[in-house]
Amino acid sequence: MNIPKRYEDLTVEQFQQLEQLKNNNSLDALDKAIKRLSILSGKSIEYIEAMKPSDVYDKLLDAVFLFQPLESMPLKDSVILGFKKFRYIREISQYTTAQQKDFTEILKMNGNNYINCLPELMAICHQELTLRGWVYNSDNHFKNVELFKKSKLSETMGAVFFYSNCLKSYSEIIADFMENNNKKLKDHYQMMMEDQEFQNFLKDGGGNTQ
C-alpha cells in the first residue's frame, strides 16, 4: 500500500477530506486513524479494519507530515488536467471584476475557510488554453472544478496562495485560519499521544475495531 508522504502528493480532494476529519469530533482516535489511512490509501474502511494493527501504525507514521501545517506551496507555470492545459493567472490585473467578486463570494459562503471551497477557488485562479489563447471561461467553471479536485496540491495550490497573498484581506484570512488550525492540530496530536489504549492497540495489536 502506497500513501502520500508529503502535502505536495495529496490530491485536492484528499486534502479537503483530511482537513474535515481533523474537525470531526464524533469519531474516537482509533476510528479517525482508520478513516485517515482510508483517505490516504484509497482503500475502504473495511480493508483498513482487516489490517494488522501494527501495519496500520506503520503506515500512519508515513503520514506524520499531516501534523504540520501547510504554510505554502510553490507555483507551477502550467498543468494538464483532463486533457486541458491550465496556467495560474500571473497578474492581478488579468482577473476580471466578475472573477474577483466570485472569489470573495465563494469564500464568504464558506465562512472564509478556503479549504472548504478549494477546487472552486482554483478554477477561478487559472486560465485554460484554447484556440483563442489563454482565457478564463466561466462557462467551464463547474467542469473545471471537478478537474481541480483530482489535481495534486503541488500542481494547483500555489495559485490560490499567490492570489490570496496579493490581496491583504485574504492574507489575513489565511493567517487567522492557519493559527486556529495549528492549535487544533496540536490538540489532536496531544490527544492521540495521551490515549494509551489507542497507542497499545496500534503498537501491540490488542483490542478490536468493532
Order of alpha helices (4+ residues) and beta strands (2+ residues): alpha-alpha-alpha-alpha-beta-beta-alpha-alpha-beta-beta-alpha-alpha-alpha-alpha
